[in-house]
Amino acid sequence: MSGVLIYRDAKTVGVSAATMIASHLLTDPGCVVGVDYHETLLPVFDSLSAMTENGLIDWGEAKIFQLFEFLPDETGEQRIANLLGKALFAKTDISEKQYVVPFSKELSKEDTARAFETSILDAGGLDVALIAVRRDGSLFMNRSYDCMPETHDEMIDGDGFITAGLTALMHAKHLIVVGAGRNAADAVRAMLKGTLSESPLASLRLHPSVTFVFDEEAAEML
């Protein structure tokens, strides 16, 4: 089942999306969660952190997949993982053993991508994936509407990434797609009203169980 929910502001959007993820954790404590990272999702992470602190949810048995990461540089830093760590992991009971990052200093980028895709399959696939609507309409680091289906490497503005593609998402049981702010309005319109060739995000309309959650500004062009 698919649906569109529109709320007054980004904070309420965050509570709504977090509540959906919490319902998966409450129903299946060992569920597999795919997580995007973008500033749009910070209110979601804040709400999940509050729910964890209040004892409503427990991440102890869950498996978390971070859906993109920079390729290794000379520092060896996992930049997106560090941001997610500050926004969510450090504020919850999620341990490093529970989350998987598409990052390796030992493997080639092709083998890193392949290993990440395999690890999702070995976990039984994603039960739920949290996805941000970016201003440029990209899906994680996929900017082209004909993005590769599998996890793969992308080069954007001089930065290299390993990014999930459509395969893992289209096999997920439920997608939660979050858009907030007037800057996302064009991308939201293209995603829900445009052709499939207009935006990588438009393919998500084909998923059998996707919930789009927007604030009023992001939805103003619908």
C-alpha positions as CSV (number, residue, x, y, z in Angstrom):
1,M,0.0,0.0,0.0
2,S,1.2,3.5,-0.9
3,G,0.2,6.8,0.5
4,V,1.1,10.5,0.8
5,L,1.1,12.2,4.2
6,I,1.4,16.0,4.5
7,Y,2.1,17.8,7.7
8,R,2.5,21.4,8.8
9,D,6.2,21.4,9.4
10,A,9.4,19.4,9.3
11,K,9.4,18.6,13.0
12,T,6.0,16.9,12.6
13,V,7.2,15.1,9.5
14,G,10.1,13.8,11.6
15,V,7.8,12.4,14.3
16,S,5.6,10.7,11.7
17,A,8.4,9.0,9.9
18,A,10.1,8.0,13.2
19,T,6.8,6.5,14.4
20,M,6.6,4.3,11.3
21,I,10.2,3.0,11.9
22,A,9.4,2.5,15.5
23,S,6.4,0.3,14.5
24,H,8.7,-1.9,12.6
25,L,11.0,-2.3,15.6
26,L,8.1,-3.0,17.9
27,T,6.7,-5.6,15.6
28,D,10.0,-7.2,14.8
29,P,12.9,-6.3,17.1
30,G,15.3,-7.9,14.7
31,C,14.2,-6.0,11.6
32,V,16.6,-4.8,8.9
33,V,16.6,-1.0,8.4
34,G,18.2,0.9,5.5
35,V,19.2,4.5,6.4
36,D,19.9,7.5,4.2
37,Y,21.6,10.5,5.5
38,H,20.6,14.1,4.7
39,E,19.8,17.2,6.8
40,T,16.1,16.6,5.9
41,L,16.2,13.5,8.1
42,L,17.7,15.1,11.2
43,P,14.2,15.6,12.7
44,V,13.5,11.9,12.1
45,F,16.7,11.0,13.9
46,D,15.9,13.3,16.8
47,S,12.5,11.7,17.2
48,L,14.0,8.2,17.1
49,S,16.6,9.2,19.7
50,A,13.9,10.5,22.0
51,M,11.8,7.3,21.6
52,T,14.9,5.3,22.5
53,E,15.7,7.4,25.5
54,N,12.1,7.1,26.7
55,G,12.2,3.3,26.4
56,L,9.7,3.1,23.7
57,I,12.0,1.3,21.2
58,D,15.0,-0.9,21.6
59,W,17.6,-1.3,18.8
60,G,19.4,-4.2,20.4
61,E,18.5,-6.8,17.8
62,A,18.1,-4.6,14.7
63,K,20.4,-4.6,11.7
64,I,21.2,-1.2,10.1
65,F,22.5,-0.6,6.6
66,Q,23.9,2.8,5.8
67,L,22.9,3.3,2.1
68,F,25.9,5.4,0.8
69,E,29.4,6.4,1.9
70,F,32.4,8.3,0.5
71,L,35.1,6.2,-1.1
72,P,38.2,6.0,1.2
73,D,40.6,8.9,1.1
74,E,44.0,9.4,2.7
75,T,42.4,9.9,6.1
76,G,40.4,6.7,6.0
77,E,37.5,8.5,7.6
78,Q,33.9,7.2,7.1
79,R,32.4,10.6,6.8
80,I,28.7,9.8,6.5
81,A,29.0,7.1,9.2
82,N,30.5,9.8,11.5
83,L,27.5,12.1,10.8
84,L,25.0,9.3,11.4
85,G,26.9,8.4,14.5
86,K,26.4,11.9,15.9
87,A,22.8,12.2,14.7
88,L,21.5,8.8,15.7
89,F,23.9,6.0,16.8
90,A,25.4,7.9,19.7
91,K,22.0,8.8,21.1
92,T,20.6,5.3,20.9
93,D,21.7,1.8,21.9
94,I,22.9,0.9,18.4
95,S,26.4,-0.6,18.5
96,E,29.0,-0.7,15.7
97,K,28.4,-4.4,15.3
98,Q,24.8,-3.7,14.2
99,Y,25.4,-1.5,11.3
100,V,27.0,-2.0,7.9
101,V,28.7,0.7,5.9
102,P,29.6,0.4,2.1
103,F,33.2,1.2,2.9
104,S,36.5,-0.7,2.8
105,K,40.1,0.3,2.7
106,E,41.2,-3.2,1.7
107,L,38.7,-4.1,-1.1
108,S,38.4,-2.4,-4.5
109,K,35.3,-0.2,-5.0
110,E,33.7,-2.9,-7.1
111,D,34.2,-5.6,-4.4
112,T,33.1,-3.2,-1.7
113,A,29.8,-2.5,-3.6
114,R,29.3,-6.2,-4.3
115,A,30.0,-7.2,-0.6
116,F,27.5,-4.6,0.6
117,E,24.8,-5.8,-1.7
118,T,25.4,-9.4,-0.7
119,S,25.3,-8.4,3.0
120,I,21.8,-7.0,2.5
121,L,20.7,-10.2,0.8
122,D,22.2,-12.3,3.5
123,A,20.2,-10.4,6.1
124,G,17.0,-11.2,4.3
125,G,16.6,-7.9,2.6
126,L,15.5,-4.5,4.0
127,D,12.4,-4.5,6.1
128,V,12.2,-0.7,6.0
129,A,14.2,2.0,4.3
130,L,14.3,5.7,5.2
131,I,15.0,7.9,2.2
132,A,15.4,11.7,1.9
133,V,14.2,13.9,-1.0
134,R,17.1,16.0,-2.0
135,R,16.8,19.3,-3.9
136,D,18.5,17.8,-7.0
137,G,16.1,14.9,-7.0
138,S,18.9,12.3,-6.5
139,L,18.4,8.9,-4.9
140,F,21.2,8.7,-2.4
141,M,24.2,9.5,-4.8
142,N,22.3,8.4,-7.9
143,R,21.6,11.6,-10.0
144,S,20.7,9.9,-13.2
145,Y,17.2,8.5,-13.7
146,D,18.7,5.4,-15.3
147,C,20.8,4.7,-12.2
148,M,22.4,1.3,-11.9
149,P,20.1,-1.1,-10.0
150,E,22.9,-2.6,-7.8
151,T,25.1,-1.0,-5.2
152,H,27.9,0.7,-7.2
153,D,30.4,3.6,-7.3
154,E,29.6,7.1,-8.4
155,M,31.7,10.2,-8.9
156,I,30.0,13.5,-8.2
157,D,31.8,16.9,-8.2
158,G,35.1,15.3,-7.7
159,D,34.0,13.1,-4.8
160,G,33.7,9.3,-5.1
161,F,30.9,7.3,-3.4
162,I,29.6,3.8,-3.0
163,T,25.8,4.1,-3.2
164,A,22.9,1.7,-3.1
165,G,20.8,1.5,-6.2
166,L,17.2,0.5,-6.8
167,T,17.5,-3.3,-6.3
168,A,17.7,-3.2,-2.5
169,L,15.0,-0.6,-2.3
170,M,12.5,-2.3,-4.6
171,H,12.8,-5.5,-2.7
172,A,12.4,-3.8,0.7
173,K,9.1,-4.4,2.5
174,H,8.4,-0.7,3.1
175,L,9.9,2.6,2.0
176,I,9.5,5.9,3.9
177,V,10.4,8.9,1.7
178,V,10.8,12.2,3.5
179,G,10.7,15.7,1.9
180,A,10.7,19.0,3.8
181,G,11.2,22.6,2.9
182,R,10.4,24.7,-0.2
183,N,13.8,23.7,-1.7
184,A,12.4,20.1,-2.1
185,A,9.2,21.1,-3.9
186,D,10.5,20.7,-7.4
187,A,11.9,17.3,-6.6
188,V,8.7,16.2,-4.9
189,R,6.7,17.2,-7.9
190,A,9.0,15.4,-10.3
191,M,8.9,12.3,-8.1
192,L,5.2,12.1,-7.8
193,K,3.9,13.8,-10.9
194,G,6.7,13.6,-13.5
195,T,7.7,10.8,-15.9
196,L,9.9,8.0,-14.7
197,S,12.7,9.5,-16.9
198,E,12.5,12.8,-15.0
199,S,13.9,11.8,-11.6
200,P,15.6,8.7,-10.0
201,L,13.1,9.1,-7.2
202,A,10.2,8.6,-9.5
203,S,10.9,4.9,-9.7
204,L,9.9,4.7,-6.0
205,R,6.3,5.2,-7.1
206,L,6.3,1.7,-8.4
207,H,7.1,0.2,-5.0
208,P,4.0,-1.7,-3.6
209,S,4.5,-0.3,-0.1
210,V,5.9,3.2,0.1
211,T,4.8,6.2,2.3
212,F,5.7,9.7,1.2
213,V,5.9,12.1,4.1
214,F,6.1,15.8,3.4
215,D,5.7,19.2,5.1
216,E,3.4,21.8,3.5
217,E,6.3,23.6,1.8
218,A,7.7,20.5,0.1
219,A,4.2,19.6,-1.1
220,E,3.2,23.0,-2.4
221,M,3.6,22.0,-6.1
222,L,1.5,18.8,-5.9
